[in-house]
Amino acid sequence: MARRSKGFSACSGASPDHCRGFDAGPTRRATAISVGAARFITFGAYSLWIKPGFAVFLHKPLEACCPLEIRPNGSALAMNLPAPLLIFYVRNDALGDGLLRIPALRAARTAFPQSRIVYGSMHRSSLTGVLRRHAAPLVDDFRTIVPLSTILAEFARPGRPMTVVDFRTGVPALIVAKLQLLARGVRYEPNFAGHLLSSHWRARWTLRPEHNAWRYHRLIERLAGRHLPFDHRLEVSQAARVLAGQIRGADRRPLILLGGNSKGSNKMMSDAQVAAMATNLIEAGYQVLYLVTPGNGPTPQSLAARESRLVTIGPDLGLDVEAFGDLLLALGEIADAYVGMEGGLGHLFATVMTPTVIINHGANIERWRPLSNRVEVVTAPRRGRSANISDTPVEAILEATHRLLATSRRDHPEPAAH
């Protein structure tokens, strides 16, 4: 039993935005009931639900909201109590975008293990495609190409605390979303630079991290009110490792992976670039594989005509998108280096810490740098929309590649042979 005077309010330190104070009137007797990890405190007709990370006043009798099974020891088991809802919302996810969001999803699952996590997007997401195997354990429901308002309406329940973490950019749009969610009583954690929209008197002030992956992760730390582990690595399946070993065969020369395909016409490498790089590296004693990925760029036929010793890996293997992504991870795990454009493949190989050379034609490298420990950056002659990766001199790419190979080594051993 406990007594509280007029004006009582309560709040958990982790999520003060979920609190609702009320005037309790004259001094009243409070009754506490434990419900699993949650705790209910009743004040006459009012009830307060306190759960790690959340605190919400229910303006109706407790039993009307949450039927209880009272146990002999005085504890109670809530029946049909809705789990708190945590919604991530994005505009779209290319391969690199999805990879950089995974550390934030891991942090959210760690910080809010009882919450129902929903991942929504305005357009398509790589987390429901090539990365689905890695994202599925972190997300309870995916809703791609669905408006945020529709997701909120689908999962809303009486008494359910709801939070939206918005990875979209553009402050005007974030302000509009904040006002719309405020009217619904939904807590809002928007991306930088709109993060000030989620400030409150107990919020921990934070500087904006430079890298996008750290920015997304920082939003979850702000929401949880504490530091959380950051882990961007992906697990490699044993089946993919076996297939990678079969592709490599008995050749034990150091392995170099090349990538040059892209859906953007100014972001792909030319046949001449790839063939010249392959010739130089093969003659220097390396085994070289070219990765044929979706988009425009060199084809196996055009490369074979220029450099017959170059092996290409692509659609002819007959793998679906997830299996091919797993194979790329397995190859990256045993490769000495990956050489390609700034983009999704560089981020994918960073999840298995492959040393990388990337050719950048205008991206903010502080925000988009692959999270591998060894990265060399080659800048295209021009920047912006008029820049073409194919204009980058082969000599500059090879210089960076040989420098990387001469001065670095993997910071973990290759997986054991099976």
Salt bridges, closest charged atoms under 4 A:
ASP17 OD2 - ARG187 NE 3.64
ASP17 OD1 - HIS200 NE2 3.77
ASP93 OD1 - ARG101 NE 2.55
ASP140 OD2 - ARG109 NH2 3.11
ASP141 OD2 - ARG116 NE 2.71
GLU154 OE2 - ARG143 NH2 2.70
ASP166 OD2 - ARG168 NH2 2.83
GLU189 OE1 - ARG187 NH2 3.68
GLU189 OE2 - ARG222 NE 2.78
GLU221 OE2 - HIS217 ND1 3.85
GLU221 OE1 - ARG218 NE 3.33
GLU221 OE2 - HIS227 ND1 3.71
ASP231 OD1 - ARG233 NE 2.94
ASP251 OD2 - ARG253 NH2 2.61
GLU283 OE2 - ARG309 NH2 3.50
GLU307 OE2 - ARG309 NE 2.92
ASP326 OD1 - ARG133 NH2 3.10
ASP326 OD1 - HIS134 NE2 3.72
GLU333 OE2 - ARG241 NH2 2.70
GLU342 OE1 - LYS267 NZ 3.36
GLU376 OE1 - ARG403 NH2 2.94
ASP391 OD2 - ARG382 NH2 3.19
GLU399 OE2 - ARG403 NH1 3.70
